[in-house]
Amino acid sequence: MKISIQIALMVAVTVARLSAGSVNVTFTGANGQTDSSGYLIAPYYATINGVNETVYCDDFANDVSIGQKYTANVTNMGSGNLSETRYGGLTYTLQTQHGSATYSGLQVYEMVAYLTTEYGSNQTTNGQIQDTIWNLFNPNSGNQNVSPPKLSSNYWLYAAESNYSSINPSNFNIITNTGGQALTGGIQELIFAPEPASMLMIGFGLVAVSLYGRRKLHLGNMA
């Protein structure tokens, strides 16, 4: 029992500090739906430290391919530290139902998080949600040559602005390839909301890597 408690505590600490380390990501595929412009839309699928996850893309300016493997930082939205994300350090002026308003990077990430909860079975609606997500980070990104699909309406933008504060940011994580803070030239940034069991599995994986590294170091000192 004591060992189990110690392991549980190690996993809890590891999960809480995921943004301080890196994980191994494999992008495994898409669901096959497309938006009105023919772009594949979320939900997508990936493994994070070997754990299957459903992921969503917030980033039209970069690419990822099926089967691609890479190392990424995981940032919890509730951490307050977005230094390892691609868009967290910028501010965004967006249209509202009553003119325009300026939002922080965290607020826009929270809008994206809200929108990921609105995907359903209707492909047209899902395409509109995805295009809204892609456009959220584009207006003030400085990527003049990046043109996400045009929105057919601002319905989902207004919904995100009205409802983003209803989500718990601590339930969502941002996956950014290591060294990927530049706006372009990286791998598409992803967002996921893991189940507690998945977080435990990812945490166990990180703990195992940590323990293995310590064992190797200890054996090296003995030699």
Backbone bond lengths (Angstrom), bond angles and torsions (degrees), N, CA, C in turn:
res aa  C-N    CA-C-N  psi(-1)  N-CA   C-N-CA  omega(-1)  CA-C   N-CA-C  phi
1 M - - - 1.459 - - 1.523 110.73 -
2 K 1.321 117.16 -41.51 1.453 120.54 -179.42 1.512 110.53 -62.29
3 I 1.361 116.25 -41.66 1.465 119.91 179.36 1.522 109.95 -64.37
4 S 1.351 117.19 -42.01 1.462 120.64 179.62 1.518 111.11 -61.28
5 I 1.323 116.88 -41.33 1.462 120.61 178.90 1.518 110.47 -64.30
6 Q 1.343 116.27 -41.34 1.457 119.73 179.46 1.522 111.04 -62.92
7 I 1.346 116.08 -42.82 1.459 119.76 179.49 1.520 110.34 -64.52
8 A 1.346 116.27 -42.84 1.460 120.09 179.29 1.520 111.18 -60.08
9 L 1.334 116.17 -40.97 1.453 120.04 178.64 1.526 111.18 -65.70
10 M 1.340 115.81 -40.09 1.464 119.62 178.44 1.520 110.61 -62.30
11 V 1.340 116.59 -42.55 1.455 120.50 179.54 1.517 110.23 -64.87
12 A 1.339 116.78 -42.76 1.465 120.03 179.92 1.516 111.26 -60.05
13 V 1.331 115.79 -44.27 1.457 119.97 179.36 1.523 110.22 -65.41
14 T 1.333 116.26 -40.73 1.454 120.10 -179.34 1.515 110.72 -63.96
15 V 1.333 116.66 -45.76 1.454 120.34 179.54 1.519 110.70 -61.13
16 A 1.319 116.80 -41.98 1.466 120.84 -179.65 1.518 111.48 -64.90
17 R 1.347 116.96 -23.99 1.462 119.89 -175.59 1.518 112.30 -112.35
18 L 1.351 117.22 22.92 1.453 119.46 -178.50 1.523 111.99 -55.09
19 S 1.344 117.02 -36.31 1.452 119.25 -177.21 1.517 112.23 -68.51
20 A 1.323 117.44 -12.80 1.456 120.06 -179.86 1.520 111.67 -86.25
21 G 1.354 117.24 -11.02 1.445 120.56 -178.98 1.517 110.36 -124.38
22 S 1.323 115.88 -164.10 1.457 120.09 179.64 1.517 109.67 -130.61
23 V 1.310 116.10 159.58 1.457 122.78 -179.15 1.519 108.86 -128.33
24 N 1.324 115.41 161.52 1.457 121.73 175.34 1.527 108.94 -95.91
25 V 1.320 116.14 124.73 1.456 121.66 -176.74 1.523 109.71 -116.88
26 T 1.319 116.61 136.59 1.462 122.14 168.23 1.519 107.76 -123.86
27 F 1.327 116.96 121.33 1.455 121.04 177.52 1.519 107.39 -81.56
28 T 1.326 116.78 116.97 1.464 119.85 -169.61 1.520 115.04 -103.39
29 G 1.345 118.70 -15.62 1.453 116.89 176.57 1.510 114.72 157.77
30 A 1.338 114.19 -178.79 1.458 122.38 179.52 1.520 108.39 -124.24
31 N 1.326 116.40 168.17 1.466 120.09 -177.17 1.517 112.87 -83.63
32 G 1.331 117.66 -8.53 1.461 121.26 176.52 1.510 114.64 98.56
33 Q 1.332 118.54 -13.23 1.454 120.78 177.66 1.529 110.57 -76.62
34 T 1.338 116.06 151.14 1.462 121.56 177.12 1.522 109.34 -129.32
35 D 1.351 114.90 159.57 1.456 118.96 173.51 1.521 109.08 -84.28
36 S 1.329 116.99 -174.37 1.465 120.44 -176.72 1.518 112.84 -67.99
37 S 1.342 116.76 -15.27 1.471 120.67 178.14 1.525 112.41 -94.81
38 G 1.321 116.98 -1.83 1.459 120.72 177.68 1.514 115.03 92.46
39 Y 1.341 118.12 6.77 1.461 120.94 178.48 1.526 110.36 -83.94
40 L 1.330 116.03 137.55 1.458 120.28 175.22 1.523 109.46 -63.82
41 I 1.315 115.67 135.84 1.460 120.23 -175.28 1.524 110.54 -118.69
42 A 1.334 115.07 164.10 1.465 121.42 177.50 1.537 109.25 -69.28
43 P 1.324 116.19 163.92 1.462 128.25 2.49 1.525 112.95 -69.95
44 Y 1.354 114.55 144.72 1.449 122.66 171.97 1.535 108.07 -111.07
45 Y 1.327 115.14 178.38 1.461 119.08 -177.01 1.529 110.22 -134.87
46 A 1.325 114.98 143.37 1.464 121.39 -179.61 1.517 108.72 -152.84
47 T 1.312 115.77 161.41 1.461 120.10 168.06 1.517 107.61 -109.38
48 I 1.321 115.78 137.71 1.456 122.97 178.24 1.521 107.12 -120.76
49 N 1.325 116.21 112.14 1.466 121.25 -170.90 1.524 111.06 50.30
50 G 1.336 115.35 40.30 1.457 121.21 176.03 1.514 115.39 84.01
51 V 1.333 118.30 -2.65 1.464 122.67 -179.08 1.529 109.25 -96.91
52 N 1.329 116.70 127.72 1.462 120.62 179.14 1.523 111.04 -69.29
53 E 1.333 116.16 131.38 1.457 121.05 179.37 1.524 110.32 -136.97
54 T 1.317 115.72 149.98 1.465 122.41 169.11 1.520 107.40 -91.35
55 V 1.328 116.58 128.38 1.468 120.40 -173.71 1.525 109.99 -128.79
56 Y 1.327 114.32 160.33 1.466 121.75 -177.76 1.523 108.35 -130.94
57 C 1.335 116.14 143.35 1.472 120.81 -175.91 1.526 110.43 -99.23
58 D 1.341 116.75 129.11 1.467 120.64 175.85 1.524 111.61 -104.80
59 D 1.324 118.13 6.07 1.467 121.86 -159.32 1.527 110.52 -131.78
60 F 1.339 117.23 102.40 1.463 121.33 179.16 1.524 112.07 -86.21
61 A 1.329 117.51 -13.24 1.464 120.99 -172.04 1.527 113.31 -82.12
62 N 1.341 117.73 -11.27 1.458 121.36 -177.23 1.523 109.70 -129.98
63 D 1.317 117.07 173.07 1.466 121.80 -173.90 1.519 111.35 -126.24
64 V 1.334 114.59 158.59 1.453 122.41 170.10 1.519 106.77 -146.56
65 S 1.308 117.41 148.68 1.459 120.94 -178.44 1.522 110.41 -120.42
66 I 1.313 115.93 154.24 1.463 121.08 -179.58 1.527 109.40 -63.46
67 G 1.307 115.37 130.48 1.456 121.44 -178.63 1.515 113.83 90.45
68 Q 1.325 117.49 -6.44 1.461 120.28 -178.85 1.522 110.66 -67.80
69 K 1.324 116.22 134.83 1.459 123.07 179.00 1.520 108.79 -114.55
70 Y 1.325 116.24 138.33 1.461 119.40 179.71 1.522 110.03 -160.19
71 T 1.313 114.98 168.27 1.458 122.07 177.67 1.520 108.48 -101.51
72 A 1.333 116.00 137.05 1.457 119.56 -175.70 1.515 111.41 -139.22
73 N 1.325 115.09 156.04 1.460 121.42 169.64 1.521 108.60 -91.79
74 V 1.324 116.16 142.49 1.461 121.63 175.87 1.516 108.02 -110.54
75 T 1.334 116.02 120.08 1.453 121.69 -179.52 1.518 109.16 -113.25
76 N 1.313 116.68 122.14 1.456 120.16 174.78 1.524 109.39 -77.73
77 M 1.329 117.02 131.40 1.471 120.48 -177.45 1.520 112.19 -62.01
78 G 1.316 116.49 -25.92 1.454 119.12 -179.06 1.509 114.09 -82.61
79 S 1.336 117.22 -2.43 1.460 120.21 -175.65 1.521 112.96 -73.63
80 G 1.333 116.36 -24.47 1.464 119.99 -176.69 1.512 113.23 81.18
81 N 1.331 118.41 -4.27 1.465 122.47 -179.22 1.524 108.60 -116.80
82 L 1.331 116.64 104.40 1.460 121.61 -178.34 1.530 111.81 -107.05
83 S 1.326 116.91 23.67 1.469 120.97 -174.54 1.521 112.79 -65.77
84 E 1.330 117.86 -22.39 1.467 120.61 -178.91 1.517 112.07 -99.24
85 T 1.334 117.53 8.16 1.453 120.80 177.64 1.526 110.09 -96.27
86 R 1.319 116.01 169.20 1.460 119.82 -176.65 1.521 112.25 -82.94
87 Y 1.326 117.24 -33.43 1.460 119.38 -170.35 1.529 114.19 -121.03
88 G 1.312 117.39 3.15 1.458 119.68 -173.25 1.508 115.18 -67.62
89 G 1.328 118.66 -24.81 1.452 120.77 -175.53 1.522 114.70 -88.47
90 L 1.330 117.22 1.53 1.459 120.56 -177.10 1.524 111.24 -102.05
91 T 1.326 116.48 164.23 1.457 121.59 171.51 1.525 108.22 -114.09
92 Y 1.319 116.39 155.81 1.454 120.84 -170.95 1.515 110.51 -134.99
93 T 1.327 116.33 129.06 1.448 121.80 173.95 1.525 108.20 -101.07
94 L 1.340 116.45 115.71 1.455 121.97 -174.91 1.519 110.18 -120.15
95 Q 1.324 114.26 154.39 1.455 120.06 174.47 1.522 110.03 -70.33
96 T 1.300 116.24 142.48 1.459 121.43 174.27 1.527 108.13 -125.03
97 Q 1.311 115.77 176.94 1.464 119.43 178.31 1.526 112.01 -67.61
98 H 1.332 116.49 -12.80 1.459 120.03 -176.31 1.528 112.23 -127.24
99 G 1.330 117.42 24.96 1.462 119.99 178.64 1.511 111.03 132.49
100 S 1.327 116.59 -111.24 1.463 120.72 178.33 1.519 108.63 -151.09
101 A 1.328 115.05 162.43 1.464 120.44 178.88 1.520 108.53 -151.42
102 T 1.318 116.23 155.61 1.459 122.10 179.66 1.521 109.46 -105.68
103 Y 1.333 115.45 134.14 1.460 121.79 -177.08 1.523 109.69 -126.50
104 S 1.318 115.65 154.13 1.467 121.04 174.40 1.526 109.78 -79.40
105 G 1.331 115.46 166.35 1.451 119.79 176.00 1.519 111.72 -58.29
106 L 1.343 117.20 -41.35 1.456 120.81 179.67 1.519 111.04 -61.43
107 Q 1.329 117.22 -42.93 1.464 119.73 179.79 1.528 111.23 -61.67
108 V 1.334 116.85 -39.32 1.461 118.84 179.84 1.520 110.53 -70.46
109 Y 1.332 117.87 -38.62 1.462 119.57 173.88 1.529 110.35 -59.00
110 E 1.317 117.32 -38.81 1.458 120.55 178.85 1.527 110.77 -67.52
111 M 1.341 117.40 -34.46 1.463 120.16 173.85 1.518 110.50 -61.69
112 V 1.340 115.83 -44.39 1.464 119.93 177.40 1.523 110.11 -60.94
113 A 1.325 116.94 -44.59 1.459 120.76 179.48 1.523 110.64 -57.89
114 Y 1.330 116.62 -44.52 1.467 119.51 177.19 1.526 110.45 -58.86
115 L 1.321 116.95 -46.12 1.460 120.13 -176.93 1.524 112.20 -63.69
116 T 1.332 118.00 -31.70 1.471 118.89 178.44 1.529 111.27 -64.31
117 T 1.321 117.67 -22.44 1.470 120.45 179.10 1.515 111.94 -81.64
118 E 1.338 117.35 -7.01 1.467 121.02 -175.24 1.526 113.52 -100.24
119 Y 1.344 117.69 -2.75 1.459 119.55 176.23 1.526 109.51 -64.08
120 G 1.350 114.86 143.74 1.455 120.28 178.45 1.517 110.94 -141.43
121 S 1.305 117.04 -143.72 1.461 120.69 -176.79 1.521 112.99 -95.99
122 N 1.333 118.03 -12.03 1.456 121.45 -176.56 1.529 110.58 -84.93
123 Q 1.328 116.76 117.01 1.458 120.97 -175.18 1.524 112.03 -64.73
124 T 1.332 117.52 -39.46 1.465 119.82 -179.77 1.515 111.10 -62.63
125 T 1.329 116.49 -45.45 1.460 120.49 178.00 1.513 110.96 -63.22
126 N 1.326 116.96 -44.48 1.464 120.42 179.16 1.520 111.13 -60.28
127 G 1.326 117.15 -38.76 1.459 120.39 177.76 1.513 111.96 -64.31
128 Q 1.325 116.88 -39.47 1.462 120.50 178.49 1.528 111.37 -66.96
129 I 1.333 115.96 -39.13 1.473 119.58 176.68 1.522 110.43 -63.62
130 Q 1.350 116.42 -46.36 1.460 119.33 -179.25 1.523 111.87 -61.58
131 D 1.337 116.80 -43.77 1.466 119.54 179.73 1.527 111.07 -63.59
132 T 1.330 116.90 -35.23 1.470 120.12 176.24 1.517 110.25 -64.23
133 I 1.327 117.18 -44.29 1.470 120.92 178.23 1.522 110.40 -59.54
134 W 1.324 117.21 -46.89 1.461 119.99 -179.18 1.523 111.88 -62.07
135 N 1.333 117.10 -34.77 1.462 120.49 -179.11 1.518 113.27 -78.45
136 L 1.329 118.18 -22.15 1.456 120.43 -175.90 1.524 112.28 -58.20
137 F 1.337 117.04 -42.68 1.457 119.85 -176.80 1.526 112.92 -90.23
138 N 1.312 118.52 -1.50 1.454 119.85 -172.83 1.532 115.68 -86.78
139 P 1.338 120.72 -36.04 1.470 117.96 -170.24 1.518 115.36 -57.04
140 N 1.311 118.67 -36.41 1.460 120.72 -176.81 1.526 112.75 -116.76
141 S 1.319 116.34 20.56 1.466 119.23 -173.95 1.516 112.77 -78.07
142 G 1.325 117.76 -18.97 1.452 119.39 -175.15 1.515 112.91 83.58
143 N 1.321 117.38 2.35 1.466 121.40 178.76 1.526 109.25 -91.44
144 Q 1.322 115.96 77.34 1.463 119.56 -174.95 1.524 112.41 -62.35
145 N 1.326 117.12 -27.37 1.462 120.25 -177.39 1.519 112.86 -90.40
146 V 1.328 116.82 4.83 1.461 121.49 -179.89 1.522 108.30 -103.58
147 S 1.319 116.27 120.94 1.463 120.28 -176.49 1.517 110.13 -129.09
148 P 1.337 117.13 93.35 1.464 119.34 175.17 1.520 110.56 -61.74
149 P 1.322 118.10 161.39 1.469 120.13 177.76 1.525 111.23 -55.61
150 K 1.328 116.14 140.60 1.456 120.13 -179.43 1.528 110.34 -68.84
151 L 1.327 115.14 144.18 1.455 120.48 179.41 1.524 109.83 -79.23
152 S 1.330 115.34 137.46 1.463 118.94 176.43 1.522 110.96 -76.33
153 S 1.347 116.08 -23.68 1.464 121.31 175.07 1.523 108.00 -159.78
154 N 1.324 115.98 168.17 1.463 121.12 177.54 1.523 112.20 -96.06
155 Y 1.317 117.10 16.56 1.468 120.53 -175.65 1.516 111.60 -54.00
156 W 1.348 116.94 -50.97 1.467 119.75 -175.11 1.525 111.51 -75.55
157 L 1.338 117.46 -28.05 1.464 120.25 173.58 1.522 109.69 -62.46
158 Y 1.320 117.17 -48.40 1.457 120.41 179.82 1.529 111.11 -64.64
159 A 1.322 116.27 -36.74 1.472 119.57 177.72 1.522 110.37 -63.51
160 A 1.339 116.48 -41.13 1.471 120.35 179.68 1.519 110.76 -66.03
161 E 1.330 116.80 -42.89 1.466 120.01 179.64 1.530 111.71 -64.22
162 S 1.322 116.40 -33.45 1.464 120.34 -177.38 1.520 112.94 -80.74
163 N 1.347 116.81 -26.00 1.462 119.66 -168.93 1.525 115.93 -119.07
164 Y 1.351 118.15 -2.09 1.460 118.34 -174.21 1.522 112.76 -61.52
165 S 1.316 117.45 -30.44 1.464 119.55 -178.69 1.523 112.44 -73.53
166 S 1.331 117.05 -6.76 1.467 119.73 -179.82 1.518 112.65 -82.05
167 I 1.340 117.53 -16.17 1.471 119.50 -178.67 1.525 110.02 -87.42
168 N 1.305 115.52 158.42 1.463 121.37 174.22 1.526 107.74 -94.91
169 P 1.340 119.32 107.32 1.464 119.98 -175.58 1.518 113.50 -60.09
170 S 1.324 117.79 -24.18 1.459 120.47 -179.89 1.522 112.57 -67.64
171 N 1.332 117.06 -12.80 1.464 120.98 179.27 1.521 112.64 -86.42
172 F 1.337 117.64 -2.37 1.457 120.53 -173.72 1.525 110.55 -125.39
173 N 1.325 115.08 143.12 1.461 122.24 179.94 1.519 110.78 -125.12
174 I 1.319 116.06 147.21 1.458 123.40 179.42 1.528 108.41 -109.65
175 I 1.325 116.70 129.10 1.465 121.88 179.50 1.526 108.48 -106.10
176 T 1.317 117.04 114.05 1.460 122.36 -179.80 1.518 108.62 -124.68
177 N 1.346 116.46 126.81 1.464 117.92 -178.82 1.526 110.26 -56.32
178 T 1.323 116.79 142.56 1.467 120.34 -178.13 1.518 109.33 -57.31
179 G 1.330 115.42 136.12 1.456 120.41 -176.70 1.513 112.62 72.67
180 G 1.336 117.25 17.38 1.456 120.08 -172.77 1.504 115.20 -104.18
181 Q 1.339 117.53 35.54 1.456 119.12 -178.91 1.531 113.15 -80.98
182 A 1.345 117.26 -16.30 1.469 119.11 175.53 1.521 109.31 -65.54
183 L 1.335 116.71 150.64 1.458 120.35 -175.04 1.518 113.04 -68.26
184 T 1.328 116.80 -28.96 1.460 120.74 178.45 1.525 109.13 -133.01
185 G 1.336 115.56 170.68 1.454 120.88 177.44 1.515 113.88 85.72
186 G 1.331 117.12 12.65 1.457 120.63 179.60 1.516 111.81 -120.59
187 I 1.313 115.50 -157.78 1.461 123.09 177.62 1.522 107.56 -105.55
188 Q 1.320 116.70 145.35 1.458 119.81 -177.84 1.523 111.66 -51.16
189 E 1.329 115.03 133.67 1.453 120.86 177.72 1.530 109.26 -79.66
190 L 1.319 115.49 142.52 1.459 121.69 -175.51 1.522 110.64 -126.18
191 I 1.325 115.54 158.13 1.463 122.33 176.42 1.522 107.88 -127.99
192 F 1.323 116.46 140.06 1.466 118.57 174.85 1.518 109.99 -145.40
193 A 1.331 113.47 154.77 1.475 121.10 178.28 1.520 106.74 -120.39
194 P 1.342 117.56 89.85 1.467 120.33 -173.63 1.517 112.67 -71.72
195 E 1.329 114.57 148.39 1.457 119.68 169.62 1.529 108.25 -70.24
196 P 1.326 118.42 153.14 1.475 120.46 179.16 1.522 112.97 -53.79
197 A 1.341 116.68 -38.10 1.471 119.50 -179.89 1.516 111.00 -64.41
198 S 1.345 116.12 -38.05 1.460 119.75 178.42 1.511 110.99 -65.14
199 M 1.335 116.73 -41.71 1.450 120.26 179.05 1.520 110.88 -62.80
200 L 1.340 115.89 -37.23 1.457 118.69 177.62 1.520 110.62 -63.86
201 M 1.347 116.58 -41.34 1.466 119.80 -179.82 1.521 110.98 -65.51
202 I 1.349 116.36 -42.77 1.464 119.48 176.97 1.520 109.44 -63.03
203 G 1.342 115.80 -41.31 1.458 120.20 179.43 1.510 111.76 -62.78
204 F 1.356 117.10 -44.12 1.452 120.31 177.00 1.518 111.11 -59.32
205 G 1.349 116.40 -39.65 1.461 119.37 178.83 1.502 112.13 -61.79
206 L 1.338 116.55 -43.12 1.451 120.05 179.24 1.516 111.47 -67.92
207 V 1.346 116.37 -38.52 1.466 119.67 177.12 1.518 110.29 -63.11
208 A 1.349 116.23 -42.69 1.465 119.62 -179.78 1.516 111.37 -61.41
209 V 1.347 115.61 -42.97 1.468 119.53 177.78 1.522 110.20 -61.12
210 S 1.337 115.97 -42.61 1.460 120.57 179.81 1.522 111.16 -62.60
211 L 1.342 116.45 -45.96 1.468 120.24 -179.57 1.517 111.08 -64.35
212 Y 1.361 116.37 -40.20 1.454 119.66 179.81 1.518 110.80 -63.90
213 G 1.347 115.20 -40.47 1.462 118.90 178.74 1.512 111.37 -64.00
214 R 1.334 117.34 -39.95 1.462 120.62 179.23 1.523 110.52 -66.85
215 R 1.350 116.31 -38.35 1.475 119.53 -179.78 1.526 109.95 -64.96
216 K 1.342 116.06 -42.95 1.460 119.40 178.23 1.520 110.69 -61.59
217 L 1.334 116.01 -42.11 1.461 120.00 179.70 1.520 109.86 -63.46
218 H 1.331 117.29 -42.75 1.458 121.23 -179.35 1.520 110.42 -63.63
219 L 1.331 117.36 -44.77 1.473 120.23 179.40 1.514 110.33 -65.34
220 G 1.311 116.30 -35.14 1.468 119.50 178.64 1.512 111.12 -64.52
221 N 1.332 117.05 -38.39 1.454 120.47 178.48 1.520 111.46 -67.30
222 M 1.355 115.81 -32.70 1.464 119.57 -179.69 1.524 110.88 -70.36
223 A 1.342 115.37 -32.72 1.458 118.49 -177.86 1.473 109.47 -72.37
